[in-house]
Amino acid sequence: MNNFETNSEATAEPVATTDLLVVGAGIIGLAHAALAQQAGLSVTVIERDHRAVGASIRNFGHACITAQHGEIYDMAQAGRRHWLDFAAKAGFWAIESGALVVASTETELQVLREFSASRPEGQVGVLGAEEVRARLGRENTDGIRGGAFLADDLRVDPRTTVGSLATWLNGQDDAAVHFNTTALGFGAGTGRKARVETSRGAYEADQVFICVGHDVDHLFPALAAEHRITRCALQMASAPAPESTTIVPAVLTATSMLRYDAFTRMPSAPALRAEVEAASPELLEIGANVMFTQRPDGTLLLGDSHSYDLAQPPFLAENTTDRLLRAAARVLDVDSLAVAERWQGIYASSDVAPVLVRDIAEAITLVSVTSGIGMTLSFGLAEANLAARPLTTATTTR
Ligand SMILES: Cc1cc2nc3c(=O)[nH]c(=O)nc-3n(C[C@H](O)[C@H](O)[C@H](O)COP(=O)(O)OP(=O)(O)OC[C@H]3O[C@@H](n4cnc5c(N)ncnc54)[C@H](O)[C@@H]3O)c2cc1C
């Protein structure tokens, strides 16, 4: 058992006993809980906040499947059907939107051609300038060389998805989500069960998944240090779409191609990096991935910058937002965008591996996506983690 002090509400008897206990009601925790519930297990989720307000509501809502590579790509693809399935069950918004990569130079287009040739027919369609213009709802093709359409990508509305999933889960047999309940310590419980001490007493379960996002460094500092985890802070903004345009796919640009593995492996990727370094150093300086998605109400979610540190200052640099907005405005062919909101999101980042899954004690597993693609991986990762730790029957009651 970790050292911890329980508060006055804690008792020796567990307040709940369940097949599976999940700590954290972000998308990673809820994906584990939802798949386990569907497999017939009793499930409880505890979340320290009154509702989840972490990375899972601050992002683009883009299941960026196609741009992944290797095992991570397989995991992203495995999660795709679950996204659609739970959207139907829980009633949250999800669309098979695909993603549009806009190329403004020949080098960018060449990377997209190479990428298309490396994938099965139809998965990555190379587009002419006119097709890109039409998908962006623009009037002209100025500055557009061409692009690509990534057919398998999905989009959800990040503001509402995890809330809807938690509400749905709470309404299912043998499932509960307990908000305002903070996990304080982890150890052995009755028999072979794991035990989690919380701000509202102890919980016991046959299996615990700890899915606390970037707070992994607070709860497990030694493990976080071993996995070289830092916090990546991203600046985001929202704005109404120009002229009420509807843009169905997630929209990516050259700076996106520098960040996703599937593109950086292409033969022309080094030339692309050199080109962006020469043409847009101000974007590389802020670690930009100039991209946007559109919420169902028409609002554009615009971003993003990346800065890495062990602790993140809360201050948003106006200069960073300006650069991102100017770049997005160029893609949309408008003079400016009228910002409605700005915010910071944080995720755990590691150069060791894109995902940290570690059995830290008997029946207790830590899960953190350490690469900024947690929406994309959530259900595929949960499927793999549950399959690796089979719990066959609903043995416990709450
Ligand atoms: C700006 C931004 C844009 C992004 N865009 C995308 C994108 O488009 N596509 C994509 O795939 N990924 C994207 N990501 C990454 C993605 O959002 C994250 O990888 C993912 O949301 C992580 O989910 P999570 O459940 O691990 O973390 P979170 O959503 O942060 O949830 C963790 C939860 O654990 C709770 N918690 C923490 N400690 C405790 C405790 N002790 N007890 C109980 N509860 C606790 C927290 O309150 C929180 O609700 C983006 C991230 C950011 C910040």
PDBQT file of the ligand as one rigid body, heavy atoms in Angstrom, charges set to zero:
ROOT
HETATM    1  C1  LIG A 401      -5.473  20.619 -26.771  1.00  0.00    +0.000 C 
HETATM    2  C2  LIG A 401      -5.436  19.126 -27.002  1.00  0.00    +0.000 A 
HETATM    3  C3  LIG A 401      -5.787  18.623 -28.243  1.00  0.00    +0.000 A 
HETATM    4  C4  LIG A 401      -5.764  17.248 -28.471  1.00  0.00    +0.000 A 
HETATM    5  N1  LIG A 401      -6.278  16.752 -29.623  1.00  0.00    +0.000 NA
HETATM    6  C5  LIG A 401      -6.443  15.414 -29.768  1.00  0.00    +0.000 A 
HETATM    7  C6  LIG A 401      -7.143  14.874 -30.872  1.00  0.00    +0.000 A 
HETATM    8  O1  LIG A 401      -7.747  15.591 -31.673  1.00  0.00    +0.000 OA
HETATM    9  N2  LIG A 401      -7.140  13.518 -31.027  1.00  0.00    +0.000 N 
HETATM   10  C7  LIG A 401      -6.563  12.691 -30.118  1.00  0.00    +0.000 A 
HETATM   11  O2  LIG A 401      -6.566  11.483 -30.329  1.00  0.00    +0.000 OA
HETATM   12  N3  LIG A 401      -6.016  13.169 -28.997  1.00  0.00    +0.000 NA
HETATM   13  C8  LIG A 401      -5.936  14.496 -28.781  1.00  0.00    +0.000 A 
HETATM   14  N4  LIG A 401      -5.376  14.994 -27.656  1.00  0.00    +0.000 N 
HETATM   15  C9  LIG A 401      -4.937  14.060 -26.612  1.00  0.00    +0.000 C 
HETATM   16  C10 LIG A 401      -6.124  13.546 -25.806  1.00  0.00    +0.000 C 
HETATM   17  O3  LIG A 401      -6.986  14.610 -25.474  1.00  0.00    +0.000 OA
HETATM   18  C11 LIG A 401      -5.607  12.864 -24.543  1.00  0.00    +0.000 C 
HETATM   19  O4  LIG A 401      -4.616  11.903 -24.892  1.00  0.00    +0.000 OA
HETATM   20  C12 LIG A 401      -6.754  12.145 -23.830  1.00  0.00    +0.000 C 
HETATM   21  O5  LIG A 401      -7.846  13.013 -23.641  1.00  0.00    +0.000 OA
HETATM   22  C13 LIG A 401      -6.268  11.612 -22.497  1.00  0.00    +0.000 C 
HETATM   23  O6  LIG A 401      -7.387  11.053 -21.859  1.00  0.00    +0.000 OA
HETATM   24  P1  LIG A 401      -7.299  10.622 -20.343  1.00  0.00    +0.000 P 
HETATM   25  O7  LIG A 401      -8.593  10.005 -19.989  1.00  0.00    +0.000 OA
HETATM   26  O8  LIG A 401      -6.050   9.835 -20.122  1.00  0.00    +0.000 OA
HETATM   27  O9  LIG A 401      -7.024  11.998 -19.567  1.00  0.00    +0.000 OA
HETATM   28  P2  LIG A 401      -8.050  13.097 -19.055  1.00  0.00    +0.000 P 
HETATM   29  O10 LIG A 401      -9.090  13.424 -20.021  1.00  0.00    +0.000 OA
HETATM   30  O11 LIG A 401      -7.202  14.236 -18.557  1.00  0.00    +0.000 OA
HETATM   31  O12 LIG A 401      -8.774  12.386 -17.834  1.00  0.00    +0.000 OA
HETATM   32  C14 LIG A 401      -8.100  11.982 -16.677  1.00  0.00    +0.000 C 
HETATM   33  C15 LIG A 401      -9.093  12.103 -15.528  1.00  0.00    +0.000 C 
HETATM   34  O13 LIG A 401      -8.521  11.560 -14.354  1.00  0.00    +0.000 OA
HETATM   35  C16 LIG A 401      -8.996  12.330 -13.253  1.00  0.00    +0.000 C 
HETATM   36  N5  LIG A 401      -8.094  12.136 -12.117  1.00  0.00    +0.000 N 
HETATM   37  C17 LIG A 401      -6.797  12.518 -12.003  1.00  0.00    +0.000 A 
HETATM   38  N6  LIG A 401      -6.301  12.140 -10.808  1.00  0.00    +0.000 NA
HETATM   39  C18 LIG A 401      -7.301  11.500 -10.154  1.00  0.00    +0.000 A 
HETATM   40  C19 LIG A 401      -7.395  10.874  -8.895  1.00  0.00    +0.000 A 
HETATM   41  N7  LIG A 401      -6.368  10.806  -8.044  1.00  0.00    +0.000 N 
HETATM   42  N8  LIG A 401      -8.588  10.325  -8.534  1.00  0.00    +0.000 NA
HETATM   43  C20 LIG A 401      -9.665  10.360  -9.384  1.00  0.00    +0.000 A 
HETATM   44  N9  LIG A 401      -9.619  10.947 -10.589  1.00  0.00    +0.000 NA
HETATM   45  C21 LIG A 401      -8.444  11.498 -10.986  1.00  0.00    +0.000 A 
HETATM   46  C22 LIG A 401      -8.962  13.762 -13.795  1.00  0.00    +0.000 C 
HETATM   47  O14 LIG A 401      -9.789  14.611 -13.033  1.00  0.00    +0.000 OA
HETATM   48  C23 LIG A 401      -9.438  13.562 -15.225  1.00  0.00    +0.000 C 
HETATM   49  O15 LIG A 401     -10.827  13.769 -15.372  1.00  0.00    +0.000 OA
HETATM   50  C24 LIG A 401      -5.338  16.368 -27.430  1.00  0.00    +0.000 A 
HETATM   51  C25 LIG A 401      -4.959  16.888 -26.199  1.00  0.00    +0.000 A 
HETATM   52  C26 LIG A 401      -5.015  18.245 -25.968  1.00  0.00    +0.000 A 
HETATM   53  C27 LIG A 401      -4.632  18.765 -24.609  1.00  0.00    +0.000 C 
ENDROOT
TORSDOF 0
